[in-house]
Amino acid sequence: MTGSTWVLWWKDAQGTASLGLLQERLLRGLRANLRGRWSMDTKLFHSTHNFAAQQNIKLPSSSDPVRRREAEGRGMGAVGGTASDQSMYLVVRGQGAGRRQFYVMASNRLVVETEPEMEAVVLRLKNLWAPRQAARIEGYSYEGDDWVIRTGNLMVGTSYKGLVIEINYLPCSNPDQTRGLMRELLLMILPPDAHVDANIGVDYARAGLDPTRMTECHTAYQYVHLFTQSSLL
């Protein structure tokens, strides 16, 4: 699906009650059409290998920030001695024939879309990548004249973590040109006292993505940014 997407987190949502509130405001207030159920999965894998330890590399101490940044730039890890690419995220969107999956890795510097069979391959590589945490979003998808809004309850493991809203404005794929319109849609459906993480500051260029033209890879990257910056995964 083309267009521009904004992924955000309603942190203090109240489960089914909040999901129902959004549905009422979307169907009655914005005259949206209910497209059906929607779900998305994100899985976190950790590398079973420590790059620095394997290469017998002694990382500069955190008190030497210049040398530390140089080491991290060479892929030698962050404070604490772990490698910069010790984590990998799998983002799975859609169901059935519309299922698409993306991997975000190398310290969030690489996003690739893969075939569905790739997940089974990664799960078999237990000597390289070990599953650590999983998040699942379940809810509904709604459609207006030129937008799609998806809302769902967020579970990390067995813990409820609020509600995720994904706004997709179809006519334009430039996020800078559409954020104001999407913010207006958001204000129409959210209660005024909602505690929201707007998931700002996503650096698409870091992952080699065009910051002026969004794709499905950009959306997957937004989810990983939200989960990492908010310490959800």
VOKE-38778 format. One record per residue (C-alpha): x, y, z. Coordinates in nm, 3 decimals. Each point is the difference from the previous one (the first is absolute). Layout:
<sites>
site east:X | north:Y | up:Z
...
</sites>
This chain:
<sites>
site east:0.000 | north:0.000 | up:0.000
site east:0.140 | north:0.338 | up:-0.097
site east:-0.028 | north:0.328 | up:0.182
site east:0.147 | north:0.130 | up:0.324
site east:-0.028 | north:-0.180 | up:0.334
site east:0.028 | north:0.112 | up:0.362
site east:0.029 | north:-0.255 | up:0.282
site east:-0.064 | north:0.116 | up:0.357
site east:-0.068 | north:-0.143 | up:0.345
site east:-0.291 | north:0.084 | up:0.233
site east:0.181 | north:-0.087 | up:0.322
site east:-0.284 | north:0.024 | up:0.254
site east:-0.272 | north:-0.161 | up:-0.211
site east:-0.242 | north:-0.227 | up:0.184
site east:-0.021 | north:-0.306 | up:-0.218
site east:-0.338 | north:-0.088 | up:-0.148
site east:-0.160 | north:0.320 | up:0.127
site east:0.249 | north:0.221 | up:-0.183
site east:-0.017 | north:-0.214 | up:-0.313
site east:-0.379 | north:0.036 | up:0.004
site east:0.025 | north:0.376 | up:0.048
site east:0.219 | north:0.033 | up:-0.307
site east:-0.235 | north:-0.220 | up:-0.201
site east:-0.299 | north:0.215 | up:0.090
site east:0.176 | north:0.322 | up:-0.092
site east:0.128 | north:-0.144 | up:-0.326
site east:-0.330 | north:-0.152 | up:-0.112
site east:-0.233 | north:0.275 | up:0.119
site east:0.219 | north:0.308 | up:0.010
site east:0.213 | north:-0.053 | up:-0.310
site east:-0.248 | north:-0.225 | up:-0.187
site east:0.270 | north:-0.262 | up:-0.052
site east:-0.061 | north:-0.350 | up:-0.131
site east:0.108 | north:-0.296 | up:0.209
site east:0.235 | north:-0.206 | up:-0.217
site east:0.038 | north:-0.286 | up:0.247
site east:0.238 | north:-0.132 | up:0.260
site east:0.367 | north:0.101 | up:-0.002
site east:0.305 | north:-0.143 | up:0.170
site east:0.376 | north:0.039 | up:-0.009
site east:0.291 | north:-0.182 | up:0.162
site east:0.350 | north:0.113 | up:0.091
site east:0.265 | north:-0.237 | up:0.130
site east:0.336 | north:0.087 | up:0.152
site east:0.299 | north:-0.229 | up:-0.054
site east:0.339 | north:0.032 | up:0.168
site east:0.322 | north:-0.125 | up:-0.151
site east:0.157 | north:-0.287 | up:0.193
site east:0.346 | north:0.132 | up:-0.091
site east:0.184 | north:0.298 | up:0.146
site east:0.195 | north:0.161 | up:-0.281
site east:0.240 | north:0.186 | up:0.231
site east:0.077 | north:-0.307 | up:0.208
site east:0.053 | north:-0.222 | up:-0.306
site east:0.244 | north:0.247 | up:-0.155
site east:0.177 | north:0.066 | up:0.332
site east:-0.081 | north:0.369 | up:-0.035
site east:0.028 | north:0.224 | up:0.303
site east:-0.253 | north:0.279 | up:-0.037
site east:0.088 | north:0.352 | up:0.117
site east:-0.155 | north:0.098 | up:0.331
site east:-0.312 | north:0.218 | up:0.010
site east:0.217 | north:0.278 | up:0.145
site east:0.172 | north:0.037 | up:-0.338
site east:-0.297 | north:0.099 | up:-0.222
site east:0.207 | north:0.076 | up:-0.312
site east:0.168 | north:-0.340 | up:-0.015
site east:-0.329 | north:-0.160 | up:0.105
site east:-0.187 | north:0.149 | up:-0.296
site east:0.278 | north:-0.109 | up:-0.234
site east:-0.026 | north:-0.357 | up:0.128
site east:-0.377 | north:-0.006 | up:-0.030
site east:0.028 | north:0.134 | up:-0.354
site east:0.212 | north:-0.303 | up:-0.087
site east:-0.269 | north:-0.233 | up:0.134
site east:0.184 | north:-0.073 | up:0.326
site east:-0.292 | north:0.051 | up:0.231
site east:-0.151 | north:0.238 | up:0.249
site east:0.076 | north:0.071 | up:0.365
site east:0.014 | north:-0.332 | up:0.181
site east:0.189 | north:-0.182 | up:-0.277
site east:-0.291 | north:-0.139 | up:-0.204
site east:0.022 | north:0.019 | up:-0.378
site east:-0.202 | north:0.261 | up:-0.183
site east:-0.183 | north:-0.268 | up:-0.194
site east:-0.078 | north:-0.235 | up:0.290
site east:-0.376 | north:0.045 | up:-0.050
site east:-0.228 | north:-0.078 | up:-0.292
site east:-0.370 | north:0.077 | up:-0.033
site east:-0.255 | north:-0.186 | up:-0.209
site east:-0.313 | north:0.202 | up:-0.089
site east:-0.287 | north:-0.201 | up:-0.148
site east:-0.291 | north:0.188 | up:-0.156
site east:-0.316 | north:-0.137 | up:-0.159
site east:-0.154 | north:-0.344 | up:-0.017
site east:-0.021 | north:-0.276 | up:-0.258
site east:0.090 | north:0.105 | up:-0.353
site east:0.053 | north:0.358 | up:0.119
site east:0.257 | north:-0.098 | up:0.262
site east:0.326 | north:0.195 | up:-0.022
site east:0.301 | north:-0.015 | up:0.227
site east:0.297 | north:0.227 | up:0.058
site east:0.327 | north:-0.036 | up:0.188
site east:0.165 | north:0.298 | up:0.171
site east:0.360 | north:-0.068 | up:0.103
site east:0.355 | north:0.135 | up:0.025
site east:-0.083 | north:0.245 | up:0.279
site east:-0.313 | north:0.104 | up:-0.194
site east:0.209 | north:0.095 | up:-0.303
site east:-0.150 | north:-0.255 | up:-0.236
site east:-0.359 | north:-0.083 | up:-0.097
site east:-0.075 | north:-0.284 | up:-0.240
site east:-0.324 | north:-0.161 | up:-0.115
site east:0.020 | north:-0.377 | up:-0.027
site east:-0.212 | north:-0.293 | up:-0.107
site east:-0.217 | north:-0.161 | up:0.273
site east:0.225 | north:-0.308 | up:0.004
site east:0.283 | north:0.210 | up:0.146
site east:-0.152 | north:-0.007 | up:0.349
site east:0.022 | north:-0.380 | up:0.013
site east:0.364 | north:0.021 | up:-0.112
site east:0.087 | north:0.249 | up:0.277
site east:-0.174 | north:-0.214 | up:0.263
site east:0.216 | north:-0.294 | up:-0.104
site east:0.318 | north:0.207 | up:0.043
site east:-0.010 | north:-0.026 | up:0.380
site east:0.379 | north:-0.003 | up:0.014
site east:-0.002 | north:0.350 | up:-0.153
site east:-0.328 | north:0.168 | up:0.097
site east:-0.199 | north:-0.069 | up:0.316
site east:-0.360 | north:0.128 | up:0.039
site east:-0.030 | north:0.232 | up:0.302
site east:-0.331 | north:0.190 | up:-0.001
site east:-0.313 | north:0.032 | up:-0.210
site east:-0.267 | north:0.267 | up:-0.038
site east:-0.342 | north:-0.045 | up:-0.157
site east:-0.257 | north:0.260 | up:-0.101
site east:-0.363 | north:-0.103 | up:-0.053
site east:-0.285 | north:0.224 | up:-0.098
site east:-0.182 | north:0.140 | up:-0.303
site east:0.059 | north:0.184 | up:-0.325
site east:-0.218 | north:0.289 | up:-0.121
site east:-0.016 | north:0.178 | up:-0.334
site east:-0.101 | north:0.354 | up:-0.094
site east:0.000 | north:0.181 | up:-0.333
site east:0.378 | north:0.041 | up:-0.015
site east:0.133 | north:-0.159 | up:0.318
site east:0.022 | north:-0.326 | up:0.192
site east:0.024 | north:-0.015 | up:0.379
site east:0.097 | north:-0.316 | up:0.187
site east:-0.041 | north:-0.030 | up:0.376
site east:0.094 | north:-0.288 | up:0.226
site east:0.082 | north:-0.103 | up:0.354
site east:0.371 | north:-0.058 | up:0.057
site east:0.123 | north:-0.303 | up:0.190
site east:0.368 | north:-0.053 | up:0.078
site east:0.021 | north:-0.358 | up:0.110
site east:-0.297 | north:-0.033 | up:0.235
site east:0.003 | north:0.366 | up:0.111
site east:-0.246 | north:0.256 | up:-0.132
site east:0.185 | north:0.315 | up:-0.114
site east:-0.269 | north:0.232 | up:-0.129
site east:-0.122 | north:0.055 | up:-0.352
site east:0.170 | north:0.061 | up:-0.335
site east:-0.147 | north:0.225 | up:-0.269
site east:0.123 | north:-0.009 | up:-0.359
site east:-0.120 | north:0.279 | up:-0.229
site east:0.051 | north:-0.045 | up:-0.374
site east:-0.071 | north:0.305 | up:-0.221
site east:-0.023 | north:-0.134 | up:-0.353
site east:0.034 | north:0.295 | up:-0.244
site east:0.356 | north:0.100 | up:0.101
site east:0.309 | north:-0.199 | up:0.099
site east:0.203 | north:0.291 | up:0.139
site east:-0.027 | north:-0.011 | up:0.383
site east:0.092 | north:0.366 | up:0.046
site east:-0.288 | north:0.109 | up:-0.222
site east:-0.261 | north:-0.225 | up:0.162
site east:0.076 | north:0.015 | up:0.374
site east:-0.231 | north:0.299 | up:0.056
site east:-0.294 | north:-0.176 | up:-0.166
site east:0.060 | north:-0.319 | up:0.193
site east:0.025 | north:0.196 | up:0.325
site east:-0.344 | north:0.148 | up:-0.070
site east:-0.142 | north:-0.351 | up:-0.046
site east:0.161 | north:-0.109 | up:0.324
site east:-0.148 | north:0.289 | up:0.197
site east:-0.346 | north:-0.091 | up:-0.128
site east:0.010 | north:-0.351 | up:0.148
site east:0.215 | north:0.025 | up:0.313
site east:-0.126 | north:0.129 | up:0.336
site east:0.172 | north:0.329 | up:0.090
site east:0.171 | north:-0.145 | up:0.308
site east:0.150 | north:-0.302 | up:-0.177
site east:0.367 | north:-0.058 | up:0.077
site east:0.153 | north:-0.055 | up:-0.344
site east:0.351 | north:-0.079 | up:-0.118
site east:0.008 | north:0.165 | up:-0.343
site east:0.302 | north:-0.206 | up:-0.112
site east:0.183 | north:0.300 | up:-0.143
site east:0.362 | north:0.025 | up:-0.106
site east:0.007 | north:-0.308 | up:-0.223
site east:0.324 | north:0.021 | up:-0.201
site east:-0.081 | north:-0.179 | up:-0.325
site east:0.330 | north:0.100 | up:-0.159
site east:0.181 | north:-0.201 | up:0.269
site east:-0.146 | north:-0.315 | up:-0.156
site east:0.057 | north:0.115 | up:-0.358
site east:-0.368 | north:0.087 | up:-0.049
site east:-0.116 | north:0.305 | up:-0.196
site east:-0.144 | north:0.242 | up:0.261
site east:-0.224 | north:0.167 | up:-0.260
site east:-0.176 | north:-0.308 | up:-0.140
site east:-0.146 | north:-0.257 | up:0.234
site east:-0.031 | north:-0.372 | up:-0.073
site east:-0.098 | north:-0.306 | up:0.204
site east:0.361 | north:-0.019 | up:0.116
site east:-0.038 | north:0.346 | up:0.155
site east:-0.307 | north:-0.116 | up:0.193
site east:0.181 | north:-0.307 | up:0.134
site east:0.290 | north:0.224 | up:0.101
site east:-0.239 | north:0.228 | up:0.189
site east:-0.122 | north:-0.292 | up:0.208
site east:0.354 | north:-0.101 | up:0.092
site east:0.083 | north:0.361 | up:0.087
site east:-0.304 | north:0.019 | up:0.227
site east:0.075 | north:-0.329 | up:0.175
site east:0.368 | north:0.081 | up:0.055
site east:-0.028 | north:0.366 | up:0.099
site east:-0.283 | north:-0.078 | up:0.242
site east:0.180 | north:-0.306 | up:0.140
site east:-0.296 | north:-0.224 | up:-0.089
site east:0.229 | north:-0.259 | up:-0.160
</sites>
